[in-house]
């Protein structure tokens, strides 16, 4: 069956002024990137992947800080210092952090996070990823001091607000950097690692909270915050020497710097002078195509033309992270303790739950290349729905050791499935989805939408789980099940496959308004490669990847090996 063919729109043809010969060189490099196996891509482009992965370690701090305080709600020394007396129905008085304070601690970071996303969108576009990252790390060092020397619950609120500003900077910045510094075959791995770094932070926080049980006094909760000093200084140094995004450099007209950046992301000798010129021409061509819908790169252009569709998908992706069903696992320690499990056992099980973050991401690394983004996300959401249904059902029977163990097993499974699909793939698709001119601002906006959804969820979940709130216990699974199914239906109809496409090809797919389910079922032609607007039927018959490729290759051949007639 012949695939439907799409090409440049009229507006894109008018804006494209690329040299067809150089563009053919760039197109050939893109085709080679697609044809590479994962091993070949890693052998040629391991430097770019390593730069991205190393800088993504900043997200360890975000995952760590977001999880550690939830564990403290069941830590005796923390409760003794900051808790309030609570008398249950049996007349037993214990120290508890009230549901109101728990939600305040979770939500106080929202203003700082939103401000950070606005700032990073502007700074990354104005100053580049590298300098923005360096400034953010410098600020982070100052903020960690506040956590270590807490004196009251109100001081914790202030520290969380400032900390959220820092973590907000890196969530957006590292995703955009991963997409633009790595080749097509490694974009999924590099962007997915952001989620793994976040998950490692959560696992590390569980381990530190478990270790804190054996420490007496305030140092049982101060020491976990001291550990935050491990990350900022080394990452500050790495960022100082890291290459800048070649896409950002091309947009700023710094073509020679862009070539140097490309060379630093590949193995020595991979690019020669001609191929570098071709690759830069292709990046410039991508930028030209995007100017049809985003001429200035302003935030308002995210809501115009085809970019509005991308913005909708971006919002849905980030909402999926919040409402997929993993929200209740963040309160696993408190939930199991309130259900009658011992403090030590509750912390041990919490470590297993968060440990699945890392295991799941390793599984996702292998699945993404075989299954693609869209199928893996849809399958992951449906698998999570099954677990939520079973947890909700178990919440309808009296608590006993077997039911608690079963609920714990399904919470472990939820974290495993989430981090093998939805969690890391959100970062991957969100980094590939926007136009390059809008990438930093679009990811920042999507992350801001995530923060707003998370604020709602963090208002609801503690009240569902806490004995001082609604005390729904495991029946909270039904609430998340309904939202999971709703957003899964949306994803089936609206979320496209973004893997395996160059940014120019994605621009053509959106410009031609291809339905989400047909992204992989159309033939993409870029007429600018041959310098004309008509398809070359002979090339299509010979199976070339784009029309006019034969003519462009002949032009390259004429330059490299001119005929005697041409020499005259």
C-alpha atoms as one frame of an Amber mdcrd trajectory, in Angstrom:
protein
   0.000   0.000   0.000   1.457   3.359  -1.067   1.915   5.846   1.704   0.366
   9.286   1.483   3.039  11.886   0.655   3.422  15.261   2.354   5.846  18.100
   1.639   6.584  21.735   2.353   3.664  24.113   2.732   3.507  27.307   0.663
   4.676  29.433   3.602   7.633  27.119   4.250   8.706  27.156   0.610   8.827
  30.962   0.653  10.973  31.039   3.799  13.419  28.273   2.829  16.586  29.684
   1.263  18.927  26.754   1.908  21.729  25.761  -0.456  20.278  22.530  -1.963
  23.710  20.910  -2.239  24.700  21.549   1.367  21.207  20.609   2.472  21.599
  17.283   0.651  24.768  16.693   2.698  22.870  17.450   5.892  19.981  15.221
   4.847  22.402  12.383   4.219  23.782  12.738   7.751  20.250  12.645   9.154
  19.533   9.485   7.163  22.714   7.905   8.515  21.686   8.831  12.080  18.367
   7.052  11.572  20.006   3.967  10.054  22.482   3.568  12.917  21.995   0.890
  15.513  22.010   2.027  19.125  25.550   0.704  19.516  26.784   2.609  16.455
  25.078   5.809  17.609  26.663   5.490  21.034  30.095   4.814  19.511  29.943
   7.950  17.355  27.986  10.286  19.649  28.762   9.123  23.175  30.199  12.515
  24.093  26.947  14.372  23.474  24.995  11.727  25.372  27.438  11.900  28.294
  27.218  15.701  28.507  23.419  15.491  28.591  23.259  12.664  31.135  25.764
  14.318  33.461  23.948  17.649  33.508  20.646  15.806  34.058  21.961  14.670
  37.458  20.658  18.010  38.721  17.251  16.313  38.806  18.513  13.989  41.556
  18.126  16.980  43.881  14.558  17.569  42.740  13.495  13.949  43.239  15.342
  13.789  46.545  13.900  16.981  48.003  10.370  16.215  46.841  10.403  12.778
  48.489  12.412  13.288  51.631   9.927  15.567  53.360   7.071  13.098  52.699
   9.127  10.426  54.474   9.677  12.775  57.415   5.935  12.724  58.155   6.530
   9.283  59.675   9.961  10.049  61.214   9.715  10.194  65.041  12.383  12.904
  65.560  10.868  15.152  62.890   7.372  14.699  64.324   8.661  15.430  67.816
  10.227  18.701  66.620   7.540  19.974  64.240   4.417  17.858  64.879   1.199
  18.649  66.735  -0.710  16.433  69.167  -3.459  14.366  67.573  -5.870  12.081
  69.437  -7.415   9.276  67.399 -10.808   7.601  67.888  -9.281   5.112  70.346
  -8.056   7.954  72.555  -4.365   7.475  71.673  -2.426  10.739  71.357   0.441
  10.931  68.880   2.435  13.627  67.124   1.327  14.303  63.542   2.004  16.862
  60.828  -1.516  18.030  59.995  -2.934  17.498  56.519  -3.120  21.288  56.123
   0.603  21.691  56.752   1.420  18.741  54.508  -0.479  20.297  51.615   1.058
  23.705  52.363   4.571  22.240  52.263   3.804  20.534  48.950   2.157  23.585
  47.380   4.341  26.397  48.720   6.803  25.596  45.967   4.266  26.260  43.214
   4.844  30.048  42.955   8.630  29.582  42.957   8.388  26.760  40.438   6.205
  28.784  38.084   8.521  31.776  38.380  11.511  29.548  37.617   9.825  28.184
  34.492   9.145  31.693  33.237  12.726  32.742  34.014  14.365  29.680  32.445
  12.287  30.002  29.265  13.524  33.553  28.839  17.123  32.963  29.964  17.651
  29.796  27.941  16.516  31.589  24.796  18.514  34.737  25.603  21.711  33.355
  27.170  21.762  29.686  26.154  21.505  26.466  28.164  25.045  26.458  29.512
  25.119  29.875  31.174  21.586  29.452  32.541  22.563  26.115  34.106  25.677
  27.589  35.728  23.685  30.428  37.299  21.078  27.982  38.598  23.694  25.796
  40.271  25.209  28.794  42.011  21.805  29.671  43.465  21.180  26.068  44.530
  24.235  26.040  46.798  22.767  28.953  48.754  19.317  27.373  49.081  20.594
  24.068  50.526  21.868  25.945  53.585  18.275  26.899  54.458  17.160  23.263
  54.599  20.055  22.192  56.791  19.433  24.860  59.453  15.637  24.696  59.751
  14.211  26.068  62.996  10.462  25.808  62.431   7.823  24.391  60.111   7.361
  27.890  58.680  11.046  28.056  57.803  10.598  24.742  55.994   7.818  26.357
  53.970  10.164  29.189  52.932  12.989  26.787  52.070  10.644  24.676  49.936
   9.502  27.763  48.035  13.077  28.768  47.178  14.128  25.193  46.487  11.248
  24.773  44.036  12.585  27.752  42.092  15.949  26.008  41.667  14.504  22.611
  40.721  12.165  24.306  38.227  15.157  25.694  36.357  16.686  22.289  35.714
  13.508  20.364  34.804  13.050  22.447  31.687  16.641  23.192  30.811  17.953
  19.611  30.820  15.100  18.291  28.634  15.642  20.908  25.921  19.413  20.417
  26.092  19.096  16.625  25.704  16.954  16.988  22.567  19.354  19.388  20.850
  22.736  17.953  21.839  22.060  14.281  20.954  21.411  12.545  17.598  18.018
  11.031  16.779  18.891   7.537  18.026  20.043   8.790  21.445  17.459  11.506
  22.123  15.139   9.020  23.838  17.864   7.698  26.127  19.200  11.132  27.081
  15.796  12.665  27.792  14.562   9.548  29.618  17.572   9.692  31.915  16.091
  12.882  33.412  13.314  10.763  34.873  15.828   8.180  36.044  17.834  10.887
  37.822  14.642  12.106  39.467  13.796   8.526  40.453  17.273   7.970  41.854
  16.750  11.052  44.011  13.532   9.539  45.361  15.251   6.220  46.073  18.156
   7.999  47.768  15.723   9.947  49.950  14.033   6.709  51.064  17.395   5.203
  51.969  18.418   8.292  53.924  15.060   8.433  55.711  15.441   4.754  56.647
  18.981   5.379  57.921  17.737   8.405  59.883  15.690   6.091  62.127  18.912
   5.071  63.860  20.050   8.674  64.470  18.881  10.479  67.594  17.741  14.072
  67.738  17.517  16.730  65.044  20.401  15.331  63.021  18.136  12.462  61.973
  16.400  14.917  59.606  19.195  17.486  59.182  21.702  14.942  57.864  19.574
  13.981  54.810  19.517  17.653  53.824  23.301  17.925  54.245  23.613  15.296
  51.500  22.269  17.863  49.005  25.673  19.573  49.037  27.126  16.618  47.104
  25.689  17.718  43.729  25.926  21.473  43.011  29.695  22.063  42.970  30.675
  19.174  40.617  27.775  19.972  38.278  28.733  23.658  38.264  32.212  22.657
  37.042  30.856  20.249  34.390  28.486  22.912  33.037  31.370  25.367  32.767
  33.071  23.109  30.194  29.925  21.724  28.492  29.181  22.526  24.812  26.288
  24.829  23.993  23.283  23.636  21.971  24.125  23.894  18.242  20.478  24.763
  17.494  20.642  27.772  19.822  23.962  28.875  18.308  22.560  28.663  14.760
  19.515  30.716  15.771  21.887  33.357  17.139  23.917  33.369  13.904  27.033
  31.886  15.560  27.640  29.254  12.893  31.327  28.620  13.615  30.562  28.114
  17.314  27.796  25.714  16.303  30.295  23.677  14.274  32.665  23.523  17.240
  29.785  22.378  19.461  28.849  19.610  17.014  32.442  18.373  16.904  32.537
  18.215  20.723  29.436  16.009  20.813  30.775  13.387  18.385  33.800  11.112
  18.276  37.001  12.562  16.888  36.994  12.644  13.092  33.300  11.815  12.719
  32.577  15.166  11.057  34.719  16.594   8.290  34.447  20.170   7.032  31.894
  19.337   4.366  29.613  17.307   6.624  29.730  20.012   9.296  28.617  22.592
   6.748  25.832  20.268   5.643  24.604  19.598   9.171  24.586  23.315  10.001
  22.667  23.934   6.742  20.073  21.376   7.851  19.707  23.017  11.277  19.338
  26.387   9.559  16.749  24.857   7.204  14.811  23.549  10.232  14.830  27.037
  11.699  13.599  28.467   8.388  10.667  26.040   8.307   9.711  26.920  11.872
   9.616  30.636  11.088   6.419  30.002   9.121   4.604  29.452  12.442   7.013
  31.036  14.959   8.682  34.035  13.406   9.787  35.654  16.688   9.887  32.685
  19.068   7.673  34.512  21.598   5.525  32.701  24.130   2.333  33.848  22.363
   3.269  31.883  19.257   2.726  28.668  21.209  -1.003  29.376  20.901  -1.086
  30.177  17.180  -1.424  27.957  14.115  -0.026  24.438  14.335   1.881  25.311
  17.518  -1.444  25.415  19.374  -1.837  21.700  18.684   1.651  21.042  20.023
   0.877  23.055  23.144  -2.273  21.016  23.757  -0.288  17.766  23.458   2.383
  19.169  25.772  -0.243  19.976  28.413  -1.766  16.516  28.115   1.614  14.828
  28.484   2.483  16.608  31.711  -1.021  16.124  33.113  -0.577  12.413  32.385
   2.382  12.276  34.769   0.276  13.643  37.616  -2.962  11.741  37.085  -1.614
   8.384  35.895  -1.944   7.037  39.443   1.510   7.343  40.981   0.487  10.226
  43.266  -0.594   7.986  46.105   2.719   6.074  46.148   4.514   9.257  47.296
   2.718   8.834  50.617   3.383   5.094  50.898   5.356   5.350  54.159   2.643
   7.340  55.917  -0.119   5.170  54.457   1.392   1.876  55.644   2.225   3.239
  59.093  -1.318   4.539  59.573  -2.658   1.163  58.408  -0.845  -0.568  61.258
   2.544  -1.498  59.794   5.583  -0.863  62.013   7.656   2.256  61.362  10.727
   0.279  60.251   8.680  -1.998  57.973   6.906   1.006  56.448  10.232   2.691
  55.645  11.657  -0.554  54.233   8.677  -0.977  51.918   8.968   2.682  50.872
  12.556   1.984  49.777  11.332  -0.884  47.613   8.625   1.338  46.081  11.076
   4.102  45.165  13.706   1.578  44.069  11.392   0.639  41.236  12.006   4.131
  39.820  15.491   3.096  38.745  14.601  -0.445  37.674  11.711   0.845  35.568
  13.889   3.370  33.749  16.404   0.653  32.854  13.556  -1.387  31.361  12.336
   1.665  29.424  15.788   2.139  27.864  15.397  -1.252  26.155  11.712  -0.927
  25.247  11.724   2.555  23.719  13.836   1.560  20.691  11.668  -1.480  19.980
   8.154  -0.200  20.679   8.321   3.559  20.173   6.992   6.385  22.333   3.261
   6.271  21.656   2.617   2.492  22.049   4.706   2.294  25.220   2.883   5.215
  26.848  -0.559   3.819  26.015   0.354   0.342  27.265   1.868   1.838  30.421
  -1.290   3.839  31.203  -3.523   0.789  30.764  -1.245  -1.311  32.989  -1.374
   1.356  35.691  -5.172   1.386  35.438  -5.299  -2.340  36.253  -3.111  -1.847
  39.351  -5.239   1.075  40.547  -8.395  -0.985  40.167  -6.924  -3.779  42.293
  -5.645  -1.371  44.980  -9.066   0.265  45.211 -10.736  -3.140  45.505  -8.360
  -4.189  48.299  -9.192  -0.953  50.103 -12.805  -2.102  50.354 -11.934  -5.088
  52.577 -10.759  -4.956  56.224  -7.034  -4.310  56.692  -4.920  -7.351  57.513
  -1.341  -8.374  56.901  -2.192 -10.120  53.592  -4.147  -7.130  52.257  -1.417
  -4.699  53.328   1.187  -6.860  51.601  -0.949  -7.032  48.447  -1.472  -3.251
  48.412   2.263  -2.779  48.939   3.005  -5.138  46.043   0.727  -3.202  43.706
   2.277   0.111  44.775   5.665  -1.348  43.888   4.232  -2.468  40.554   2.773
   0.996  39.884   6.150   2.644  40.348   7.820   0.016  38.176   5.308   0.349
  35.328   5.234   4.133  35.522   9.005   4.464  35.262   9.137   1.886  32.474
   6.737   3.964  30.375   4.936   7.216  31.211   7.488   8.786  33.571  10.608
   8.932  31.376   8.751   9.107  28.066   7.041  12.335  29.091  10.451  14.013
  29.151  11.376  12.410  25.821   8.243  13.399  23.900   8.049  16.837  25.555
  11.604  17.600  24.417  10.977  16.430  20.830   7.496  17.861  20.369   7.957
  21.678  20.197   9.485  23.684  17.389  13.166  24.395  18.085  12.466  28.138
  18.268   9.898  27.535  21.018  11.405  24.488  22.701  12.629  26.134  25.917
   9.447  28.153  26.414   7.138  25.280  25.422   8.743  22.802  27.833   8.654
  25.476  30.546   4.954  26.071  29.898   4.240  22.328  29.942   6.137  21.928
  33.172   4.219  24.872  34.648   0.983  23.124  33.701   2.338  20.019  35.436
   3.043  22.084  38.563  -0.520  23.418  38.603  -1.910  19.899  38.283   0.489
  18.647  40.925  -0.681  21.409  43.272  -4.244  20.148  42.925  -3.159  16.558
  43.407  -1.046  17.398  46.448  -4.065  19.129  47.992  -6.196  16.038  47.481
  -3.859  13.068  48.082  -2.821  13.845  51.704  -6.469  14.290  52.611  -7.344
  10.980  50.950  -4.560   9.083  52.749  -4.141  10.888  56.090  -6.045   9.778
  59.196  -6.514  13.486  59.960  -8.161  13.971  56.546 -10.724  11.908  54.625
  -8.947   8.618  55.438  -9.921   6.930  52.148  -6.858   4.705  52.456  -6.424
   2.346  49.481  -9.845   3.276  48.101  -8.059   6.358  46.701  -7.104   4.031
  43.849 -10.607   4.400  42.367 -10.203   8.178  42.136  -6.933   7.892  40.206
  -8.357   5.081  38.064 -11.077   7.338  36.656  -8.613  10.096  35.772  -6.164
   7.575  34.314  -8.764   6.198  31.897  -9.906   9.670  30.873  -6.425  10.832
  29.894  -5.619   7.496  28.207  -8.545   8.003  25.827  -7.252  11.514  25.058
  -3.741  10.157  24.393  -5.031   7.556  21.935  -6.565  10.209  19.700  -4.198
  13.166  20.199  -0.666  12.039  21.099   1.561  11.263  18.070   4.717   9.192
  17.723   7.714  11.571  17.755  10.547   9.045  17.730  12.685   8.526  14.638
  11.969  11.929  13.090  14.281  14.883  12.661  12.976  18.220  13.912  12.450
  19.361  10.301  10.339  16.268   9.601   8.237  16.860  12.703   7.717  20.427
  11.497   6.365  19.095   8.179   4.081  16.597   9.915   2.482  19.289  12.048
   2.375  21.864   9.238   0.455  19.371   7.082  -1.919  18.612  10.002  -1.283
  14.867   9.909  -3.505  13.053  12.478  -1.673  11.691  15.525  -2.303   8.048
  14.597  -0.839   8.523  11.086   2.544  10.102  11.871   4.373   6.896  10.991
   2.137   6.137   7.986   2.987   9.024   5.654   5.929   9.655   3.328   7.755
  12.890   4.098   9.269  14.871   1.206  11.354  18.019   1.562  11.460  19.784
  -1.811  14.043  22.300  -0.629  16.720  19.640  -0.836  16.667  19.762  -4.619
  15.916  23.491  -4.737  12.479  23.092  -6.363   8.877  22.553  -5.341   8.051
  19.479  -7.446   8.468  15.839  -6.567  10.983  13.878  -8.600   9.022  10.789
  -9.650  12.147   8.996 -10.776  13.613   9.304  -7.310  10.448   7.916  -5.763
  10.536   4.895  -8.070  14.144   4.229  -7.082  13.208   4.361  -3.391  15.086
   7.518  -2.429  14.193   8.966   0.939  13.027  12.327  -0.430  12.229  13.827
  -3.830  15.022  15.462  -5.704  17.652  13.530  -3.765  19.065  12.106  -6.990
  19.506  15.578  -8.455  21.089  16.875  -5.261  23.487  13.942  -5.077  24.490
  14.604  -8.683  25.272  18.229  -7.770  27.505  17.014  -4.951  29.194  14.545
  -7.305  29.795  17.287  -9.859  31.632  19.354  -7.245  33.710  16.473  -5.910
  34.487  14.845  -9.296  33.751  17.304 -12.152  33.592  16.000 -15.712  36.003
  17.323 -18.381  33.164  19.341 -19.934  32.487  21.017 -16.578  36.193  21.792
 -16.113  36.170  23.718 -19.376
